[in-house]
């Protein structure tokens, strides 16, 4: 207080700006010593009344008013700083999770004789709750996984990591899709928080017989496009989301793909796109695929995404993931 009192007297007496510089240093030192704004005001009042004990009553009342104001400000400022620190911690966690997720999502589409694949996955925010993966086994068959993780941040990214490495270890075992989901369900149920669960569609394309075998864990139904009939039919299989309960039963189905046929897998961010306040009709997704079906598979998914991005004014409301598997010959 004595230091502040000397600086105050120096400035009032001399109007020397060097005193203002020293006051600036005083404020910085006070900040480092965790002195609150209302304590600074109190120091000022005590210093000024010591120098000028006969200050008018209205001046003293104004100081009391200022002091109460700064006390309230100090409390609000501390709350703001605490909130800001939490936000910075959350931002840091999200950045770490997003980087981890990016490395996990860096899945390449393998070249498989006789089929072509198109895939696109775009997050609505920094983190992507959707996941997809392609794996080619030693016999040239292709497994396709598409999932929607109900949860965000680092736990979701770690769940993706767990799923990825579990699939890597399972895909060469020639297991049925239902068996793959059964194993994954036990892994998720035992290792993931009960507040988070995962929907998944797992497909296996047998290149020798041109059959697409698939199972679903509560995931958005896919579609099969028949070039012969020029029609779409829904493909689905019974099964609950991963992580809800164990054991669980998953149904396996299969369909043969003829030349030009397509298996279409997606997340609900595709079928639940919005145009204004209204959800689109699922048929609109199929209509756009129909419109672009003459293009290569990768161009089809990109064109479909661009269309729905545009009708949503380039503001996705949910993660958008779309995969096409088409038999070429």
N, C-alpha and C positions, 0 to 999 in steps of 0.2 A: 504493500500500500504506500509506503514512504517513497518508493521509486516513482510510482504513478503520480503521487502528490507533487513531487519535485518537477516532473515533466509538465504537469498541468499548470503549475505556477509559472514555470519558465515561458510556456507558450502565451499565457494570458498577459504576462508582464512584457514580454519582448516581441511577441508575434513572430518569433524565429521559427522558420520551417524545419530547422534541424530537430526541434522538439517533436514535430509531427513524424519525422523519420524514426526517432527513438520510440514514439508511441506505437508505430507500426511493428517495430521489433518486440515491444512489450506484448502486443496482441498475439504475435506468433509464438512467443515463449509461453503465454497463457494457454494457448491452444495445446501446446505440447504437454503442459502440466495439467491438462484436462479441466481447466477453469471454465465454467459455464458462462454464457452471455449475461445472465442475471447477476452473477457474482462480479462481473466487470462493472455493471451498472451500479451495484452496491459500493464498490471501491470508489467509483467516480463521485457518488453522493457523499460518502464519508470524507473524501479528500476535499471536495468543494466546500462542504460545511465547516471543515476544519480551517480552511483558508478564509472563508467568509461566513462567520457564524450567524450573521444577522440577515440571512437571505429572506426575501418576502415569502409570505405563506403560500401564495399561488405557485411560486417556483418549486417549493418543497412538495406541494400537492402534485405538481406535474411529474416530479421525480418518483413519487410513490406510484403514480399511474404507469410510468415507464417501467418501473421495477416489476410490477405485477404482470405487465405485458410481456416482458422479457422472460419471466419465470415460465409463463405458458408457452412462449416460443421455445425456450430451452427444452421443455418436456417433449414438445412436438418434434423438435429438431433431432433429439436422441432417438425417438421412435422412427423417424425418417431414415436416419443413418443405419439403424438396426435392420430396417426393411431393405435398404439399399445393399447392405452387406449380404443379406440372404439372397437377394436377386442376383448379385454378382457370383455367389457360390453356385446358385442354380444355373446361371448362364455358363459358368465354367464346366459344370457337370454335363450340361446338354451338349456343349462343344466337344467334350471328350467322347460322349456317347455317340454323337453324330459322326465323328471321325472313325470310331470303331465300327459303327454301322456301315459307313461308306466302304471300308475295307471288306466287310462281310458281304455286302451287296455286289461287290465287284465280281459277279459270276459271268463267265463267258459261255456263249451258246456253242456247244460242240458241233462239229460237222458230222452229220449222220447220213449215211447213204440212203437215198430215197425219200427223205423228208426235208422240209424247210421250217424254220422256227422264227417267229417274231416275238419280241418282248419289250415292254416299256413299263417303267415304274417311276412315278413322280410323286414326291411327298407334298402334302398340302402345307406343311410347315417345315421347320428345320429338321425334325425327326420324322422318319418314315415308319409307320406302323405296319406296313406291308413287307413281305419277304418272298423272294422266289429263288429257285435254284435248279440248275440243270446238271445231270450227271450221266456220263456215258460209260457203260460197263465194258468188260473185255470182249463181249460178243457183239458189240456195236449197237446195243439197245439203249434207249434214252429214258431216263426218269425225269419227271417234271414235278416240282413242288411249288405251290403257291399258298401263302399263309397271311393271315391278318392277326397281328398280336394286339390284344386288348390291354394296353398299358404303354407307358411312355418312359423316356429317359434311359438311364443306365440299366435298370432291370430289364427293359425290353431289348436293349442291345445285347446284353449278356444272354438273354433267352435265345436270340437269333444265333449267337455263337454256339450255344449248346445244341440247337437243332441242326445247324450246319454240320458240326462234327459228328453228330449221331448219324445223320444221313450218309455222310462220307463212309462211315464204317459199316452201314447196313446195305448199301445199294448193290454190292457185288454178291450178295447172298441169295439172289434169285427168290426173294420172299414175295408173297402176295402183298399188294398194297394195303390190305386190311391188317396184315401182320406187322407191316412197317408202322402203321398208325398206332397199333396196340403197344408196340415197344416205345414209341415216342410219347404216348399218353402216360405210360408209367414213369418215364423220365421226367416229364413236365410236372406230373402230379406230386412227385417226390422232391423236386428241386426248385419249383417256382412258387412264389407267393400265391395264396388262395385268392387274392384280389385280382390276379392276372390269369387270363387263359388265352388259348390260341385256337383259331379256326384254321383248318388246312384242307387243301385238296391235293391228293398225291396221285400222279398218273405214271404209268409205265408203258412205253411204246415198244412192242415186240416187232423188230424189223423183219424177222423171218416169216411171221404170219400176218403182219400188218394189222395187229390188234392193239388197241389201246385199253389197258386194264387200269381201273381207277377205284379209289375210295375217298370218302369225305369225312372230315371231323367237323360237322356243323358249319361247313363253309358255303359260300355263295355258289349255287349250282352253275355248272358250265353249260356249254352248248356243243352240239355236233352239227356241222354243215355237210349236207349231202349234195355233191355236184350233180348227181343223176337226177334228183328230184328238185334241186334248187331250193331246199327247205332246211330250216333249223329245227332241231329237237333238243330238249333239255336233257342234260346228263347229270345225274346226282346219285348219291348212295347214302344210306342211313348211317348215322354215327354222331355222337356228341362231341363238342369242342374238347381239345386236349387240355388236361389239367383239372377238369371238373370232378371226375371221380375215376377210381381205378379198382377193379378191372372194368373195362368198357368193351362193348362189342361193335365192330365196324364191318360194314357190308362191302363186298368187292363185286364190281360189275365190269363188263368188258364190251367193247364194240369194235367191229372191223372197219377200218378206213379204206375206202376204195380210192382210186386215183382222183385227186382234186378235192377229196374230203378234208375237212378241218375240225380239229378239236380246239375249242375256245375256252380258256380259263380266265377268270377275272376275280376281282375283289368287289365288295359292295360300294366302294368309292366310284366304280364305273356305272353300276346300275342305279345308284342313288345320286347321280349328278342332278343339279337343280337348274331350272330355267326360271329365274325370278324366285318366287316363293314356292314353286311347284316342282316336285320330283319328275324326272323324265320317265317315260314308259320304257320298260326293258326292250321293247321292240325297236326303239330308236337306235339302240346299240347295234342290234342285228341289221337294221336298215343301213347303217353306215358301213358295217363290214361288207354287206351285200354290194354297196356302191363301189367299194374299193377292192373287191375280191380279185380283180384282174391284175393287181399289183403284187410285187413280192411281199412275203409275210411281214417283214420288218417295216416296210412302207405302209402296210395296212394299219398296223397298230399305231404308228406315228400319226397317220392321217386321222384316225378315229380320235386319238387324244387331242389333237389340235382342234378338232371340231367341238368337242365338249369343253375344252379350255375356253374357247371363244364364246360359247353360249353362257358360260358362267362369268363372263367379263374378266377372264384371266385370273380368277380368284377361286382356286379349288377349295371346296368345303371338306373334302376328305382325300386321303391318299388314293392314287389312281394306278392300278396295275392290271395290265392286259397281256395275255400270252396266246399265241396261235401256233398250232402244230399242224402242218399240212403235208399230206402225202403227195409226192411229186410224180411217182410212177410205180 
